[in-house]
Structure formats: C-alpha cells, structure tokens
Amino acid sequence: MGKNNHMRSHLAYLAARLMAEDGIQDYGAAKRKAARQAGVPDTRELPDNLEVEAALKIYQSLYQAQEQPAILRDLRQVAFQIMQRFAAFNPYLVGSVLTGTAGEHSDINLHLFADSAKEFEIFLLNEKYPFELETRNFKLGDRTNAVPVYRLEQDGAAISAAVFERDAERVMQKYKADGRPVERAKLAEVKTLLDAMPEGRMDA
C-alpha cells in the first residue's frame, strides 16, 4: 500500500471512529476533524464517503457489535412508524438508519414531497408536533437547492425531514461531495428491512 493510500485508510478509520463514538453525522465534518487530529493539512488526502462508510461498518462490527444492531433496529422501527404517519407526503428513508451505520447519536433522515413546505408545516401543527425549521442545501440533478428541513422527535428519536417539491421526487438527490445517488427506501422497503432483522418482525 502506498503512502497516500495508507493515509487515506488511516483518515477513514479516524473519521469512522469520530462518527461512531462522538456522534458526528456529517461525513465532511468527520473527515476534516480526522485530518486535523492526524496533522494532515492537504485535503487531497481525504478519503471519500464510501471509504469512511466502509470503515464505519468495520468499526461498529468490532467495537459496537452488541449495542449497535439493537439501536439500529429501534431507529428503523421509529422510522417505519413516522413514515406511516407522514404517508401523504410520499416519505423516503435515507441516511445511516437506512444504510445500517446508525448509532445512538444518529438522526432519522426522511425525504418528503409536498406541493409546498407550508402544507407539511400545517400538518405538523394540526397533529401537534413541536418542530424546529432550518434550511439546507441539497443537490438535485445538476442544481443545488435550498430545502426546508423540519426537526422533530418521535419516541426519543431525533427526526430530520427535508420537504421537497412534488416534482423533485423523480430526481434522485446526489451527494454534493462525490455525486453518488443517495440510497433511499419507501415504506414497504423499510418494513422489509425490519422483518429481516432479529426480533424486528412487524405486522402490517
């Protein structure tokens, strides 16, 4: 293994540990902090998100093999329940709860689709869901859009729901860093994931 590849692997491991132990959820933030800890000023040495995700799965299998699967199952259970409640907004599960790397600090990340964000906001108010609103940038196709994100809680789990225009459902969001299509799952697919997990079978 060359020096550059060795450094990338080392940084991927450090970033994975930060995500697993310190609760950092953003890949970019974890990689930058790992680089600072390792004293690597050249950001060209940084691993990509896939490398960090692979390292995170290995780290969890080695050091969190007892608790992480149970945490993941609980988060997927809550995700399934909240997606049922948000069914009118064509919910998709994305992020670490879907890919399987979620830990105790992880949010449940959802993509919702509505004629307007106000439609979803009115729904939350009618259902008496307390929420906080922020705006984040998402890459949709070749464009970067500012999208409203609603933060709320369900059964002790933090939920982050990005609300896109309905037409955007046909356009797969891409990671801003590396252009990979974001993996996402609809309600039936989340149920399939739950049914496949130990002690995670659910009735329809």
Phi, psi and omega per residue, in radians:
M1 nan 2.256 3.141
G2 -1.237 2.927 -3.108
K3 -1.040 -0.768 -3.120
N4 -1.115 -0.752 -3.141
N5 -1.146 -0.657 3.107
H6 -1.105 -0.751 3.138
M7 -1.137 -0.725 3.114
R8 -1.058 -0.743 3.132
S9 -1.131 -0.710 3.124
H10 -1.116 -0.768 3.138
L11 -1.181 -0.627 3.092
A12 -1.088 -0.723 3.122
Y13 -1.137 -0.786 3.140
L14 -1.092 -0.748 3.125
A15 -1.116 -0.723 3.126
A16 -1.077 -0.743 3.137
R17 -1.112 -0.704 3.100
L18 -1.084 -0.690 3.139
M19 -1.229 -0.685 -3.099
A20 -1.297 -0.696 -3.001
E21 -1.735 -0.602 -3.045
D22 -1.769 -0.106 3.073
G23 1.412 0.231 3.066
I24 -1.210 2.206 -3.067
Q25 -1.806 -0.338 -3.108
D26 -1.583 2.175 -3.107
Y27 -1.044 -0.769 -3.111
G28 -1.062 -0.776 3.138
A29 -1.108 -0.715 3.134
A30 -1.128 -0.724 -3.135
K31 -1.163 -0.726 3.140
R32 -1.143 -0.712 3.121
K33 -1.178 -0.669 3.094
A34 -1.078 -0.715 3.134
A35 -1.116 -0.706 3.111
R36 -1.126 -0.745 3.139
Q37 -1.109 -0.602 -3.111
A38 -1.526 -0.071 -3.129
G39 1.190 0.682 -3.122
V40 -1.900 1.787 -3.105
P41 -1.387 -0.354 -3.045
D42 -1.512 1.842 -3.084
T43 -1.215 -0.146 3.082
R44 -1.207 -0.278 3.126
E45 -1.473 -0.092 -3.044
L46 -1.183 2.445 3.052
P47 -1.237 2.818 3.065
D48 -1.510 3.055 -3.070
N49 -1.086 -0.623 3.132
L50 -1.092 -0.699 3.127
E51 -1.144 -0.710 3.129
V52 -1.195 -0.721 3.126
E53 -1.071 -0.731 3.110
A54 -1.115 -0.747 3.119
A55 -1.137 -0.632 3.133
L56 -1.137 -0.724 3.120
K57 -1.110 -0.692 3.108
I58 -1.152 -0.778 -3.140
Y59 -1.025 -0.809 -3.110
Q60 -1.131 -0.655 -3.138
S61 -1.188 -0.491 -3.123
L62 -1.515 -0.742 -2.952
Y63 -1.986 -0.218 -3.115
Q64 -2.306 0.532 -3.024
A65 -1.140 -0.439 -3.122
Q66 -1.455 -0.856 -2.988
E67 -1.554 -0.569 -2.992
Q68 -1.112 -0.750 3.129
P69 -1.060 -0.644 3.125
A70 -1.201 -0.696 3.088
I71 -1.096 -0.780 3.131
L72 -1.056 -0.780 3.140
R73 -1.066 -0.765 3.137
D74 -1.094 -0.732 -3.139
L75 -1.165 -0.694 3.094
R76 -1.148 -0.604 3.090
Q77 -1.097 -0.827 3.116
V78 -1.114 -0.711 3.125
A79 -1.037 -0.761 3.124
F80 -1.058 -0.777 -3.100
Q81 -1.158 -0.752 -3.114
I82 -1.246 -0.572 3.083
M83 -1.149 -0.605 3.045
Q84 -1.063 -0.733 -3.121
R85 -1.238 -0.493 -3.140
F86 -1.714 0.369 -2.998
A87 -0.996 -0.545 -3.110
A88 -1.148 -0.230 -3.080
F89 -1.921 0.392 3.072
N90 0.822 1.045 -3.021
P91 -1.237 2.513 2.981
Y92 -2.157 2.426 2.987
L93 -1.555 2.332 3.097
V94 -2.338 3.026 3.007
G95 1.453 -2.804 -2.928
S96 -1.195 -0.485 3.109
V97 -1.184 -0.535 3.073
L98 -1.385 -0.834 -3.035
T99 -1.289 -0.308 3.064
G100 1.762 0.107 -3.121
T101 -1.775 0.147 -3.101
A102 -1.138 2.526 3.077
G103 -2.256 -2.909 -3.039
E104 -1.128 -0.366 -3.119
H105 -1.706 0.041 -2.975
S106 -1.408 2.505 2.967
D107 -1.468 2.734 2.891
I108 -1.574 2.048 -3.071
N109 -1.801 2.188 -3.137
L110 -2.130 2.576 2.923
H111 -1.930 2.171 3.114
L112 -2.065 2.810 -3.097
F113 -2.365 2.248 -3.067
A114 -2.565 2.835 3.068
D115 -1.090 -0.562 3.037
S116 -2.747 2.718 3.104
A117 -1.086 -0.524 3.140
K118 -1.069 -0.589 3.097
E119 -1.025 -0.779 3.126
F120 -1.223 -0.669 3.138
E121 -1.080 -0.731 3.101
I122 -1.110 -0.690 3.078
F123 -1.019 -0.821 -3.140
L124 -1.069 -0.735 3.139
L125 -1.133 -0.736 3.131
N126 -1.139 -0.603 3.140
E127 -1.519 0.031 3.106
K128 1.048 0.733 3.033
Y129 -1.609 1.998 2.985
P130 -1.141 2.492 -3.121
F131 -2.644 2.798 2.951
E132 -2.078 2.542 -3.072
L133 -2.034 2.324 3.029
E134 -2.425 3.055 3.122
T135 -2.179 2.344 3.091
R136 -2.268 2.757 3.101
N137 -1.614 2.285 3.085
F138 -2.196 2.469 3.088
K139 -1.610 2.083 3.119
L140 -2.076 1.900 -3.048
G141 1.129 -2.134 -3.138
D142 -1.735 0.070 -3.083
R143 -1.998 2.646 3.021
T144 -1.880 2.136 -3.071
N145 -2.023 2.522 2.984
A146 -1.447 2.135 -3.017
V147 -2.153 2.340 3.078
P148 -1.212 2.385 3.142
V149 -2.184 2.186 -3.133
Y150 -1.772 2.212 3.135
R151 -1.877 2.201 -3.138
L152 -2.582 3.141 -3.132
E153 -2.221 2.603 3.060
Q154 -2.518 2.083 3.124
D155 0.897 0.722 3.092
G156 1.427 -0.044 -3.140
A157 -1.746 2.420 3.096
A158 -1.424 2.300 -3.115
I159 -2.087 2.336 3.110
S160 -2.117 1.915 -3.049
A161 -1.984 1.926 3.076
A162 -1.536 2.280 -3.071
V163 -1.918 1.973 -3.127
F164 -1.784 2.827 2.994
E165 -1.152 2.631 -3.056
R166 -1.022 -0.637 -3.127
D167 -1.113 -0.414 -3.089
A168 -1.262 -0.216 -3.115
E169 -1.084 -0.463 -3.124
R170 -1.380 -0.218 -3.087
V171 -1.861 2.056 3.125
M172 -1.223 2.230 3.030
Q173 -1.109 2.517 3.092
K174 -2.076 2.592 3.031
Y175 -1.081 2.337 -3.136
K176 -1.116 -0.574 -3.026
A177 -1.329 -0.800 -2.974
D178 -2.196 0.032 3.032
G179 1.311 0.112 3.113
R180 -1.259 2.467 3.018
P181 -1.080 2.451 3.127
V182 -1.352 2.271 3.052
E183 -1.236 2.355 3.137
R184 -2.573 2.718 -3.048
A185 -2.433 2.411 3.062
K186 -1.466 3.096 -3.024
L187 -0.979 -0.813 -3.111
A188 -1.104 -0.613 3.137
E189 -1.242 -0.620 3.085
V190 -1.152 -0.692 3.091
K191 -1.089 -0.701 3.103
T192 -1.068 -0.732 3.095
L193 -1.069 -0.768 -3.139
L194 -1.114 -0.769 -3.120
D195 -1.077 -0.480 -3.113
A196 -1.452 -0.163 -3.096
M197 -1.590 2.534 3.071
P198 -0.985 2.339 3.140
E199 1.021 0.392 -3.079
G200 -2.013 0.189 -3.113
R201 -1.209 2.469 -3.101
M202 -2.295 2.593 3.005
D203 -1.440 2.601 -3.141
A204 -1.210 nan nan
